[in-house]
């Protein structure tokens, strides 16, 4: 979709109602500018990455040796719960929403998001939601300790008092996500520049359109689910309590009806980012654009009908296991289409290995490892062995760390020079990449074998024969963590306008799309006159 | 601007979609009950009365072993055991068996037994005409009783099913509203 762009006047030349941002904290509190809100999302997500990453390190320290090392079992459970919740809802989702805010208007030639004030609100719900969630760590009772999936009756009958704080923070995060995705979908439908047809939209925009619909469809289900929990806890209903005629297995159905589309929410925008980065550094058009669009939509749709593969061992009947096994394996088809299209894009391209491309290639290899262990998990007979073991932990970290998180890194390195006008240090970027790859694989690759050998997840202790691999994993986790400090430094430098200045509109010679027609660094207001896309 | 108006329209439509999905979340519950009952899975079929079809014949050519097991939820102080651990039964034949329950909690209590049948593919063929699990059971302090289950196995049960386990978990339901007056139908108070 390399469209010739007719861009009458570069904004900033003669501005009549141009004004810069307000000064001080008011700028950030009251802003309705999509770029400011995108920045807020990304900064919030970066802070949360270090908070939840710190918890992950505590978990890994506890697992350095059998027996108690640092944390009591109760604290360990709270750490795994908080780590999961924050990484999913506080890191990956806000980071991807940040990209959406920054990029979608610039990519489709719109001056801003469709509903700017709503946009402000949808961000500012998040800090409050997470303050509430994190505040439970400082309360006298235990903080939520039932895993990020908060299965009933662990979270209802046996949940600590702080569960109510958890429930309301989920409500707020849910509201935030619903509003953000509402805004994104309306923007994509209504604000496209003349000539920007659906089949000309960059894949990142397509990915977010699919994700937006997924969020709108399943976030209300999550809200309903936690509301039922609240009612079970305080209003004598028994949705999930067998004593009163309810059913705890029903909780898992409701949760995973939300939860499975949720995992695609976490990865689809990442696919979009990769579909921008790989063509740029291969200096080729994306191979199979239409197939990519249909694959994205296909993954989103199939995502609604596979939830029971999370529940194979709950006594699901034979026909349900069969159906969900095949439906799950079906997901590998559109995902495979994407992976092969990226490979075909790279094929015979003139490739350079700048940091964004490194992260994209790392994603391509290691996300596929996670995808293949996903196919293994989808097989019912095999699933009975893997279920509840470290194999599952290895699987979902491969798709979430080297999947979602690596795509976010790739995106940051790719667009940060455009946003700030400063080129990051390539050396530091490469350090970040290699430390991340080595650390990540040291941490999570041994977990496959630990799981196959029978080490259960969510347990703060383990049998002595698992010690070696756990120690490797802990060392890997620290290497990974050190790598992230390079990232922090790179981002701070760029935001403080330090480093090599970039002046070209097209920061990367192979980059395509409307955002690269804007001046660098991107002015506060862009596309006040819609560009015409041919 | 004409776009302003269409923003409102689309936002409204999507907002309605969100509300619908919130409602749909609650609709999942009756839907789940319905599917479970229709398919006889997850013990849902086993907690309501079945009717013996006229013309049902006993299939003397086959026997199926039925195991009974019981468990108590949480720390419920009860003695709760089947009087027979297992029986053999012909498909189509009706049997009456008793479960013994003794209230050792030291106060009166409302209990609810929740059935479960394994393998799950056999669940829809084990049918009950009467069961203590259909209703809440009230126990006075120290009360003991034998509680009945009348059941049969549908003759259409697949050939490969040779053994079925019927298990009950007894829950303390005192915190939940009483669903009916004290029922002791078929119960033998000891």
HADDOCK unambig.tbl for C-alpha pairs under 7 A between the chains (distance, minus, plus):
assign (segid A and resid 114 and name CA) (segid B and resid 7 and name CA) 6.95 0.50 0.50
assign (segid A and resid 182 and name CA) (segid B and resid 11 and name CA) 6.83 0.50 0.50
assign (segid A and resid 182 and name CA) (segid B and resid 14 and name CA) 6.89 0.50 0.50
assign (segid A and resid 186 and name CA) (segid B and resid 7 and name CA) 6.45 0.50 0.50
assign (segid A and resid 186 and name CA) (segid B and resid 10 and name CA) 6.46 0.50 0.50
assign (segid A and resid 186 and name CA) (segid B and resid 11 and name CA) 6.61 0.50 0.50
assign (segid A and resid 190 and name CA) (segid B and resid 3 and name CA) 6.83 0.50 0.50
assign (segid A and resid 190 and name CA) (segid B and resid 7 and name CA) 6.89 0.50 0.50
assign (segid A and resid 216 and name CA) (segid B and resid 18 and name CA) 5.81 0.50 0.50
assign (segid A and resid 217 and name CA) (segid B and resid 18 and name CA) 6.36 0.50 0.50
assign (segid A and resid 217 and name CA) (segid B and resid 21 and name CA) 5.95 0.50 0.50
assign (segid A and resid 220 and name CA) (segid B and resid 18 and name CA) 6.17 0.50 0.50
assign (segid A and resid 220 and name CA) (segid B and resid 21 and name CA) 5.74 0.50 0.50
assign (segid A and resid 220 and name CA) (segid B and resid 22 and name CA) 4.63 0.50 0.50
assign (segid A and resid 221 and name CA) (segid B and resid 21 and name CA) 6.26 0.50 0.50
assign (segid A and resid 221 and name CA) (segid B and resid 22 and name CA) 5.44 0.50 0.50
assign (segid A and resid 221 and name CA) (segid B and resid 25 and name CA) 4.98 0.50 0.50
assign (segid A and resid 224 and name CA) (segid B and resid 22 and name CA) 5.85 0.50 0.50
assign (segid A and resid 224 and name CA) (segid B and resid 25 and name CA) 5.86 0.50 0.50
assign (segid A and resid 224 and name CA) (segid B and resid 26 and name CA) 6.94 0.50 0.50
assign (segid A and resid 236 and name CA) (segid B and resid 176 and name CA) 6.67 0.50 0.50
assign (segid A and resid 242 and name CA) (segid B and resid 114 and name CA) 6.99 0.50 0.50
assign (segid A and resid 243 and name CA) (segid B and resid 112 and name CA) 5.94 0.50 0.50
assign (segid A and resid 243 and name CA) (segid B and resid 171 and name CA) 5.15 0.50 0.50
assign (segid A and resid 243 and name CA) (segid B and resid 172 and name CA) 6.41 0.50 0.50
assign (segid A and resid 243 and name CA) (segid B and resid 173 and name CA) 5.24 0.50 0.50
assign (segid A and resid 244 and name CA) (segid B and resid 173 and name CA) 6.22 0.50 0.50
assign (segid A and resid 244 and name CA) (segid B and resid 176 and name CA) 5.95 0.50 0.50
assign (segid A and resid 315 and name CA) (segid B and resid 120 and name CA) 6.57 0.50 0.50
assign (segid A and resid 317 and name CA) (segid B and resid 120 and name CA) 5.52 0.50 0.50
assign (segid A and resid 317 and name CA) (segid B and resid 121 and name CA) 5.98 0.50 0.50
assign (segid A and resid 318 and name CA) (segid B and resid 121 and name CA) 6.68 0.50 0.50
